[in-house]
Amino acid sequence: MTDRVVRAKAPAKINVFLGVGSLRSDGYHDLSTGFLAVSLFEHVEVRAADDFSVTLDGSIDTSSVPLGESNLAIRAARAVAEACGATGGARIRIEKHVPTAGGMGGGSADAAATLVACNELWNAGLSRDELLALAADLGADVPFALTGGVAMGTGRGDQLSPALHRGKMHWVLVPADGELSTPVVFHELDKHRWSQQGELERNVTQPIVSVGAMQALRLGDVRMLAETMHNDLQAPALRLMPRLVGTLELGERMGALAGIVSGSGPTCAFLCEDEESAVQLVQDFCDQSIRAVHVTGPVAGAKITGAKVRS
């Protein structure tokens, strides 16, 4: 008996800026964000099966990741099967390295890698635009995990405009012990805004666009980017997890050009001058018994990394 195995990978993301607008009627917020894909990857392996299932391993704690129908990878596999009329299911194995509920889009990367892997597994022939449509239905960050690189995101963050960029930037990521729920962080932002605003102002908040951050990426200017990074979700994330303040201060004190909470957190991302500075910052964190990872960006989005037939 033989079966075909397809492998794919997809990257984590950093929001170099994130402007959050008003709460919409569909429960989402209007966003304006600058996405940067970085070299921390989720690896997915799929093979045909009678039903849909997922197993997990990797370098991080996966105990909080759901294994049932709410898992984004299973939903992605089902979406491809429905789109191409495939019968049967898929057995999915995910090697996870992106912090869970860490603000870096790990679940979205799982879904994106599964989309391209299942498209290959079933010879579905879905175009990139068709995969992007499926990705948008799965979650706001899934389309970017599919495309990678650098992009401006609007709407829920799923309406992408690829952006020019120059060179490679070096970052140090510091995952936090514990997780932050994205909906809880957004709710904390809304609660704070509503306490500060009058009733008529609650539905007119416009997401801030950081033109400077996008210009810095286009020029490959790390110092300009350090000065223009911004995240509307950082303040609520820090209120919910105050110890992140110390992490951000420590990283900048030890030489990072700037630190920012990635997305809804709690992972902290530190922009460094160059590779040497990033390597040194990782060592400095390690000396403080704090886990840190050196990554670079931008990198490509979800792609096939291997396919073979096993006997």
Stockholm file with secondary structure:
# STOCKHOLM 1.0

chainA/1-311         MTDRVVRAKAPAKINVFLGVGSLRSDGYHDLSTGFLAVSLFEHVEVRAADDFSVTLDGSIDTSSVPLGESNLAIRAARAVAEACGATGGARIRIEKHVPTAGGMGGGSADAAATLVACNELWNAGLSRDELLALAADLGADVPFALTGGVAMGTGRGDQLSPALHRGKMHWVLVPADGELSTPVVFHELDKHRWSQQGELERNVTQPIVSVGAMQALRLGDVRMLAETMHNDLQAPALRLMPRLVGTLELGERMGALAGIVSGSGPTCAFLCEDEESAVQLVQDFCDQSIRAVHVTGPVAGAKITGAKVRS
#=GR chainA/1-311 SS CCEEEEEEEEEEEEEEEEEEEEECTTSCEEEEEEEEEEEEEEEEEEEEESSCEEEEEESSCCTTSCCSTTCHHHHHHHHHHHHHTCCSEEEEEEEECSCTTSSSCHHHHHHHHHHHHHHHHTTCCCCHHHHHHHHHHHCTTHHHHHHBSEEEEETTTTEEEECCCCSCEEEEEECCSSCCCHHHHHHHHHHHHHHHSCGGGTTCCCCCCCHHHHHHHHHTCHHHHHHHCEETTHHHHHHHSTHHHHHHHHHHHTTCSEEEECTTSSCEEEEESSHHHHHHHHHHHHHTTCCCEEEEECCBCSEEEEEEEEC
#=GC SS_cons         CCEEEEEEEEEEEEEEEEEEEEECTTSCEEEEEEEEEEEEEEEEEEEEESSCEEEEEESSCCTTSCCSTTCHHHHHHHHHHHHHTCCSEEEEEEEECSCTTSSSCHHHHHHHHHHHHHHHHTTCCCCHHHHHHHHHHHCTTHHHHHHBSEEEEETTTTEEEECCCCSCEEEEEECCSSCCCHHHHHHHHHHHHHHHSCGGGTTCCCCCCCHHHHHHHHHTCHHHHHHHCEETTHHHHHHHSTHHHHHHHHHHHTTCSEEEECTTSSCEEEEESSHHHHHHHHHHHHHTTCCCEEEEECCBCSEEEEEEEEC
//
